Amino acid sequence: MNRMKRTMAPTPQNPRISIDPAVCHGKPVITGTRVPVEVLLSAIAGGDEIAQVAADYGVSAEDVRAAVSHAGFDMGRLRSHRVQERTGQV
């Protein structure tokens, strides 16, 4: 547990989300856990309530909301990158 806390770096967009190559192959996770953001998003997409997802995975409701927010940020960044590739603008 100490190793995980030492190496995990919160993302600049949200300290509740961390990315570390040594944890879950570098996938975004809830800081201090090994709960991947994508797992929480899948549960929400499947129709589960935020409170239920939080209870199921042992995280807070704010952590689940942070995962949703992170996904929105990541999608916006991906779209922006693709537009730049097509237009040649950086």
C-alpha positions as CSV (number, residue, x, y, z in Angstrom):
1,M,0.0,0.0,0.0
2,N,2.8,2.5,0.8
3,R,4.4,1.8,-2.6
4,M,1.1,2.6,-4.4
5,K,0.7,5.9,-2.5
6,R,4.3,6.9,-3.3
7,T,4.1,6.3,-7.0
8,M,0.6,7.4,-7.9
9,A,0.3,10.8,-9.3
10,P,-3.0,12.6,-9.3
11,T,-4.0,14.1,-12.7
12,P,-3.8,17.9,-13.0
13,Q,-7.5,17.9,-13.9
14,N,-8.7,16.0,-10.8
15,P,-6.7,14.8,-7.8
16,R,-9.2,12.0,-7.3
17,I,-7.9,10.3,-10.5
18,S,-4.4,9.0,-10.8
19,I,-2.4,7.5,-13.6
20,D,0.7,5.4,-12.9
21,P,2.3,2.9,-15.3
22,A,2.9,0.6,-12.3
23,V,-0.9,0.5,-11.4
24,C,-3.4,-1.2,-13.7
25,H,-1.1,-0.8,-16.7
26,G,-1.3,3.0,-16.5
27,K,-5.0,3.2,-16.9
28,P,-6.7,6.0,-14.9
29,V,-7.8,4.8,-11.5
30,I,-9.3,6.3,-8.3
31,T,-6.4,7.7,-6.4
32,G,-5.2,5.4,-3.6
33,T,-7.1,2.4,-5.1
34,R,-6.8,0.0,-8.0
35,V,-10.3,0.8,-9.2
36,P,-10.2,1.7,-12.9
37,V,-12.2,4.7,-14.1
38,E,-13.5,2.6,-17.0
39,V,-15.1,0.1,-14.6
40,L,-17.0,2.8,-12.8
41,L,-18.1,4.3,-16.1
42,S,-19.3,0.9,-17.4
43,A,-21.4,0.5,-14.3
44,I,-22.9,4.0,-14.8
45,A,-23.5,3.3,-18.5
46,G,-25.3,0.1,-17.5
47,G,-27.8,2.1,-15.5
48,D,-26.4,1.7,-11.9
49,E,-26.9,4.7,-9.6
50,I,-23.9,6.6,-8.4
51,A,-24.4,5.6,-4.8
52,Q,-24.7,1.9,-5.8
53,V,-21.5,2.1,-7.9
54,A,-19.7,3.7,-5.0
55,A,-20.8,1.0,-2.6
56,D,-20.1,-1.8,-5.0
57,Y,-16.5,-0.7,-5.6
58,G,-15.6,0.8,-2.1
59,V,-15.2,4.4,-3.3
60,S,-17.1,7.6,-2.6
61,A,-19.8,9.1,-4.7
62,E,-17.5,12.0,-5.3
63,D,-14.9,9.5,-6.7
64,V,-17.5,8.2,-9.1
65,R,-18.4,11.7,-10.2
66,A,-14.7,12.4,-10.7
67,A,-14.5,9.4,-13.0
68,V,-17.4,10.7,-15.1
69,S,-15.7,14.2,-15.2
70,H,-12.4,12.6,-16.2
71,A,-14.0,10.8,-19.1
72,G,-15.6,14.0,-20.3
73,F,-12.2,15.8,-20.1
74,D,-10.5,12.9,-21.9
75,M,-13.0,12.8,-24.7
76,G,-12.7,16.5,-25.3
77,R,-8.9,16.2,-25.4
78,L,-9.2,13.3,-27.9
79,R,-11.6,15.2,-30.1
80,S,-9.3,18.2,-30.1
81,H,-6.3,16.0,-31.0
82,R,-8.2,14.4,-34.0
83,V,-9.2,17.8,-35.3
84,Q,-5.6,19.0,-35.2
85,E,-4.5,15.9,-37.1
86,R,-7.1,16.5,-39.9
87,T,-6.5,20.2,-40.2
88,G,-2.7,20.1,-39.7
89,Q,-3.1,22.9,-37.0
90,V,-1.3,22.5,-33.8
